[in-house]
Amino acid sequence: MAGPDTKQRTLYYVHDPMCSWCWAFRPVWSRIRERAPEDLLLRRVLGGLAPDSDEPMSQEMQHYLQGVWRTIQQRVPGTRFDFSFWEHCQPRRATYPACRAVIAARSQSPASEEPMILAIQQAYYLQARNPSDNTVLTALAVGIGLDAEQFAQALDASETQLRLEEEMAFGRTIGVQGFPSLVLEQAGQYRLLNHDYNDAQVVLEQLV
């Protein structure tokens, strides 16, 4: 039996679709994907930022997150946010539904994973829509061409939650403590990479 391929390398991108820093990192992550070595496997892993909750988000947390958005706009020029979200929606501190939506989209069509992530981010940050709500997530899925009934069933399926828990556990196993994180794996060894929100080269130089 052949042993493990010690030359094969995998770059894991650990993220949450409702993580504002992941939204800020999106342009750099796109450049990394475009310019990464051809023999490097790229894998997305859902981190699960905030568990399910039906409770309205506290005013303290709302003010904190709005402050994070403003900080991001200062540190990552060009990152856009629609602050009317905080007026038009009733936010909840729950990102697991959006994470499950990515898995549900992926299960229906692997090519839909990236469009679903983008749809969630644009809804949350640019359209003042709440991706903590299943109705919003189903509408977004339809918007990228997925079957509404199949998506809604997958969104609530126990298998989808189990897959999310497995991905979150894997992220912790490889040393991830925040999002976004990039971890390079080779021959069973995992290395957390430094990254810059304005410069893809910082990561690319670590992939040579």
C-alpha positions in Angstrom: 0.0 0.0 0.0 1.3 3.4 -0.9 2.1 5.8 1.9 0.7 9.3 2.2 1.7 11.8 -0.4 4.2 14.0 1.4 4.4 16.4 -1.5 0.7 17.2 -1.6 -0.2 20.5 0.2 -3.6 21.8 1.2 -4.5 25.3 2.2 -7.5 25.5 4.5 -9.4 28.7 4.6 -11.4 28.7 7.9 -14.2 31.3 7.9 -17.7 32.2 8.8 -20.0 33.8 6.2 -21.3 36.3 8.8 -17.8 37.2 10.1 -17.2 40.9 9.2 -13.4 40.4 9.1 -14.0 37.6 6.6 -16.0 40.0 4.4 -13.1 42.5 4.6 -10.7 39.7 3.7 -12.7 38.6 0.6 -10.8 40.6 -2.0 -7.4 39.3 -0.7 -8.7 35.7 -0.5 -9.8 36.0 -4.1 -6.4 37.1 -5.2 -4.8 34.3 -3.2 -7.0 31.7 -5.0 -6.2 33.2 -8.4 -2.4 33.2 -7.8 -1.8 30.2 -5.6 0.4 27.4 -6.9 -1.5 25.1 -9.3 -0.6 22.0 -7.3 -2.0 23.4 -4.0 -5.4 22.2 -3.0 -7.8 24.8 -1.6 -10.4 23.9 1.0 -12.9 26.0 2.8 -13.8 25.1 6.4 -16.7 26.7 8.3 -15.8 28.0 11.7 -19.1 28.7 13.3 -18.8 32.0 15.0 -22.0 32.2 17.0 -24.4 29.4 17.9 -28.1 29.3 17.3 -30.2 31.8 19.3 -33.7 33.1 19.1 -32.9 36.0 21.4 -32.6 39.5 20.1 -29.1 40.8 20.1 -28.3 43.0 23.1 -27.8 46.7 22.5 -24.3 46.3 23.9 -23.4 43.7 21.3 -25.0 45.7 18.5 -22.9 48.7 19.4 -19.8 46.6 19.6 -20.4 45.1 16.1 -21.1 48.5 14.6 -17.8 49.6 16.1 -16.1 46.6 14.4 -17.5 47.6 11.1 -16.2 51.1 11.5 -12.8 49.8 12.5 -12.7 47.6 9.4 -13.5 50.5 7.1 -10.5 52.4 8.6 -8.1 49.4 8.4 -9.3 47.9 5.1 -10.1 50.7 2.7 -12.9 50.0 0.3 -14.8 47.6 2.5 -18.5 48.6 2.4 -21.2 48.2 5.0 -24.8 49.2 5.0 -25.4 50.4 8.6 -29.2 50.6 8.0 -29.1 46.8 8.8 -29.1 47.8 12.5 -32.3 49.9 12.0 -34.3 47.6 9.6 -33.5 44.2 11.0 -33.8 42.6 14.4 -30.3 41.1 14.7 -29.6 37.9 16.6 -26.2 36.6 17.6 -26.5 33.5 15.5 -24.2 32.6 12.6 -24.8 28.8 12.6 -27.9 29.2 10.2 -25.7 30.9 7.6 -23.0 28.2 8.0 -25.6 25.5 7.6 -26.9 27.3 4.5 -23.4 27.0 2.9 -23.4 23.3 3.6 -26.9 22.9 2.2 -26.0 24.8 -0.9 -22.8 22.7 -1.3 -24.8 19.5 -0.9 -27.2 20.4 -3.7 -24.4 21.6 -6.0 -20.7 21.8 -5.0 -20.3 24.8 -7.4 -22.9 26.7 -5.4 -20.7 27.0 -2.2 -18.9 30.1 -3.3 -22.0 31.9 -4.7 -23.9 31.1 -1.5 -21.2 32.6 0.7 -21.1 35.7 -1.5 -24.9 36.0 -1.4 -25.0 35.8 2.4 -22.3 38.4 2.7 -23.9 40.8 0.3 -27.3 40.4 2.0 -25.8 41.1 5.4 -23.4 43.8 4.7 -24.8 45.6 1.6 -28.6 44.9 1.6 -29.6 45.1 5.2 -31.1 41.6 5.2 -30.6 39.2 8.1 -28.9 35.9 7.2 -29.7 34.5 10.7 -33.2 34.0 9.3 -34.0 30.8 7.4 -36.5 32.6 5.1 -33.7 35.0 4.0 -31.3 32.1 3.5 -33.8 30.2 1.4 -34.5 33.3 -0.7 -30.8 33.7 -1.3 -30.5 30.1 -2.3 -33.2 30.5 -4.9 -31.4 33.6 -6.1 -28.3 31.6 -7.0 -30.4 29.0 -8.8 -31.0 26.3 -6.1 -34.2 24.4 -5.6 -36.0 26.0 -2.7 -37.7 22.9 -1.2 -34.5 20.8 -1.4 -32.5 23.6 0.1 -34.9 24.2 3.0 -35.0 20.5 3.8 -31.2 20.4 3.9 -31.0 23.5 5.9 -32.9 21.9 8.8 -31.5 18.4 8.4 -29.6 16.8 11.3 -26.9 15.7 8.9 -26.2 19.3 8.0 -25.7 20.3 11.7 -23.5 17.3 12.1 -21.4 18.3 9.2 -21.1 21.8 10.6 -20.0 20.4 14.0 -17.4 18.3 12.2 -16.0 21.3 10.4 -15.8 23.4 13.5 -14.1 20.6 15.4 -11.6 20.2 12.5 -10.8 23.9 12.6 -10.0 23.7 16.3 -7.9 20.6 15.8 -5.6 22.4 13.3 -5.1 25.3 15.7 -7.7 27.9 14.5 -8.8 30.4 17.2 -10.3 33.2 15.0 -11.7 34.0 11.6 -10.5 34.2 9.0 -7.6 31.8 9.4 -5.4 30.1 6.8 -3.7 26.9 7.6 -1.2 25.1 5.3 -1.1 21.3 5.6 1.6 19.0 4.3 2.4 15.4 5.3 0.1 15.7 8.2 1.6 18.8 9.6 -0.4 22.0 10.0 1.0 25.5 10.0 -1.1 28.7 10.7 -0.1 31.3 8.1 0.2 35.1 8.7 -2.2 37.2 6.6 -2.7 40.8 5.7 -6.2 42.3 4.9 -4.7 44.5 2.2 -2.0 42.4 0.7 -2.3 38.9 -0.7 1.4 38.7 -1.2 1.9 38.1 2.5 0.2 34.7 2.2 1.5 33.9 -1.3 5.1 34.2 -0.2 4.4 31.5 2.5 3.2 29.1 -0.2 6.3 29.1 -2.3 
